[in-house]
């Protein structure tokens, strides 16, 4: 996405910028050799522990599984502070590292804003949602008629490039979550040994929508957590290496940003219009 014309404002979010760079390094598994050894057999204890060889392998495989399942349905919930939260529901293709969806912003007194959102590895873009304009009614942002109940990826295709308001990522929770989400998939698995040696830990086991998932603290990149502290990223991975959920703790916020992967969306088609030049 093109660079934003939005001026950088003051505030606590800018103090998170260096921490965020280290955090994203975790998502792409910038693992360093050395550290905690891998357990070779699983135990039944409930206490937190280093990952086993099998667990490290499944965690390492999760990025490739996401890539191969693309496009997938995703959601993101971010606490922006001050009683404001943002939810994004959409699809993401890890082959192109592009996502599209709808966002809704809610404050303490109720809904604040909503619209369409696209994002990639460089930033995000926002556009008005056609909902409310009437079925099939052209708007300034979407001059071609499109049903208001159409999926976000279909509506986004009818909004010309100039109809989007793009910007590069900041250290705000929404931006950090989208930046993390778009980099979770990869065309090859991670190295499980290096992942385990960088501090990945088994935290427990949970059920989500009737399926069992192991909960892992991710590997630690330099600067992302104090020495010996747990990674700010937590992953939920099933027995086949399928990634279901990731939470990200951010400095100064009590509620972590949460991203969910809810399944393959084979019929979805990523729009080209938001990324067209000229």
N, C-alpha and C positions, 0 to 999 in steps of 0.2 A: 504494500500500500504506500502511496506517496507520503512524504513527511507532512506533519501537521503544521498549520499556521497558528495553532493555539499557543499562547505564551505560557511558559513554565511558571506556575504560581508557587508561592511559599507554602510551607506546611510540613507536617511530620512525614508525609508520604515520600518526600525526597530523601529523607534520612534512610529510607529502606532500599535505595537504588543499589548500593554495593552489595547488600545482603541478597537482593533479588538476583543479581548476576550469578552469585555463587549457588543460589537455589536452582536456577535453570540448568546449571552445570550438572546437578544431580539428576535432573530429568533425562538428560542425554547421557547419563552414566559416565561422567568424567571421573572414573574410579582411579585411585592410587594404590599401588601395591603396598603390602604390609598391613599390619593391624590384626584384627580378630580372626582366628582360624575357623574353618567350617566344621561343624559337627557332621560325622559320617552317618549317624543313625538318628532317627527321630525319637524323642522321648515323650512321655505323656504328661510331663509337668506343666502346670498352668502358668508358671513364672516366665517372664520375658527371658529370651536366650538368643544366642547367635543362630543364624539360619542353618539348616541341614544342607547337605549336598543336593538333595532333591528339591528342597525349597528354593535354594539359590538358582537352580536350573529353571524352575517354573517362573520365578520372578524375572530372570534374564530373558525368557522366551516371550514374556507378555508384550513387549514392544513389537516384535515380529508378528504376533497374532493379531494385534490391532491393525497393523499395516495390511495384512492379508484379508482381514474382514471388511476393509473399507469399501464403500462409505458406511459409517456407523452413526447411530443416534447418540447424541451427547446432551448433557445438561450441566449447568454451572450455577452455583449459588454463592454470592459474595456479600459479605458484610462490609459496607463502606464506612461504617462509623456514624455516630449521631442518629441512630435509629433508621438509617437508610440501608436497604438491601437491594441487590440486583439479581435477577434470575435470567439465564439464557437457555433456550431450548433450540436445538438445531441438529445439523448433521456435519460430519467432518470426514474428509478424504485424506488419509495419510499418504497416499501416492502423490498428491499435489500439495499437501500441507495447507489446505484451504478449508474454511468452515463457513457456514451460513446458518442463520436462525433468527429467532425473535427474542427481544429482550423486554423485560418489565422491571421498572424501578418502583419500589414501594417505600414509603416513609411511615413514621409513627401514626399519621392520621389517615393513611390509605395510599392508593395508587398515585404515582407522580408522573410517570412517563412510560412510553412503550414505543416500539418500532422494530425495524429490521436491522440486523447486524451481520457483517462479514468480517472475517479475520484470517490472517496468515502468519508467517514467521516474522513479518516486518511491522505489523500493526493491525489496526481495525478501522472499520468504516461504519457509519450509522446512516440510516435513511428512514423517513416516515413510513409507518405501516399503512397499507392501503385500507385496512379495516376501518369502517366507519364512513368511507366515502360513497358507499352504495355498491351493490354487486356490479362488477365489471365497469366501474366508472373510472375514466382516466384522471390522473392527478398530475400536478406539476412534476412530482418526483417520478411518477410512472405514467408517461403519456399514452402508453398502450393499455387498453382495457384488459384487466385481469380479474378473475373472481376473487372476492375478498376472503373466501374460505380456502383458497389455494395454499399449498404448503409454502413455507418461507423461501425455499430454494427456487420455486417457480416464480413467486412474486419478484424475487431479487433479479431474475433474468430480464424483467421488463423495466427495471430502473436503469437509466443510462449512467455512464461513468460520472457525469457531472452532478447526478442526483445524490451522490454519497458524500458524507462529510468524513474524510479520512484523517487519521492521526497515528503517529508512532506510539509504541507502548510507553507508559509511565510505570511507576512503582505502586499505583493504586491497586487494590485487591482485584477488581474486575480485570484490569489489564494483565496483572500477574497471573491470574487464573487462566485467561485465554492463551497467554504466551506459554504457560506450562502445558495446557491441554493440547495445543497444536504440535508439541514436540514429544509427546508420549509415544507415538508410533515410529517404527523404523523398519527399513527393509532387510535388517539382519538382527539376530539376537545379540544381547550383551554378553560379555565374558562373565560367567557365573562365579568363577574363582575371584576375580578382581572385585566384583560386586560384593561378595561376602566379606572379603578382606577390608572393604571400605566401611564396614559397620552396619550392614543390613541385619535386622534382627526380627525374629518371630515374636509377635505380641499377643496372639490369641487366635480364636476362630469364631466367626460370626455367620449367621444366616441372613441372606438378602433375597427377598422374593422366593423363598423356599429352597435356595441353593446355598451350599456351604462354601465359605471363603476363608482362607488364611489371611490374617492381618499382619502386615510387615511394616516396620520402620525402614525407610529407604537408606541407601548408602549416604555417607556424609561427604560433601565436598568441602574443601578448605574455606573457612569463613562462613559456612552456613549454620554452624552450631558450635558452641564451646566444646573444648576437648572433653570427650567422654559423654557429652550430652546426646540425646536422641535426635535423629534427623527431623526437620520440620515437616517432612513428607511422610504420609502413611498410605500404604497400598492394600487393596483387597484383591486377592488373586485366587482363582479356583484351582481344582486339581489338574486341569489341563493347561494351565498357564494363561487363562483368560482374565483380563483386567476388568474389574467391575466398578471400582471407586478409588479415588485418590483425594485425600484431604491435605491442605497446606496451611500450617500455622504461620501467621504473619505478625511481626513485632507491633505491639500496641493495640492489637485486636484480640478480644477474647474468643470470638467465633471464627473457626477456620474456614477458609474457602474450600468448597467441596465440588468436585467434578465427578460425573457419573457417565459410564458407557453402558447403554441399555440394549444394544443389539445391532446387528447388521441391517442396513436399509438399502437393499439391492436395487429398488426402483428409483432411488433419489439420484438426481443429476446436479452436480455442482454448476452454478451459473458462471458464464464467462463475462457478462456485462460489467460486474463491479471491478474487474481487473483489466478491462480493455484500455488501451492507451489512445490518446487523441481526443 
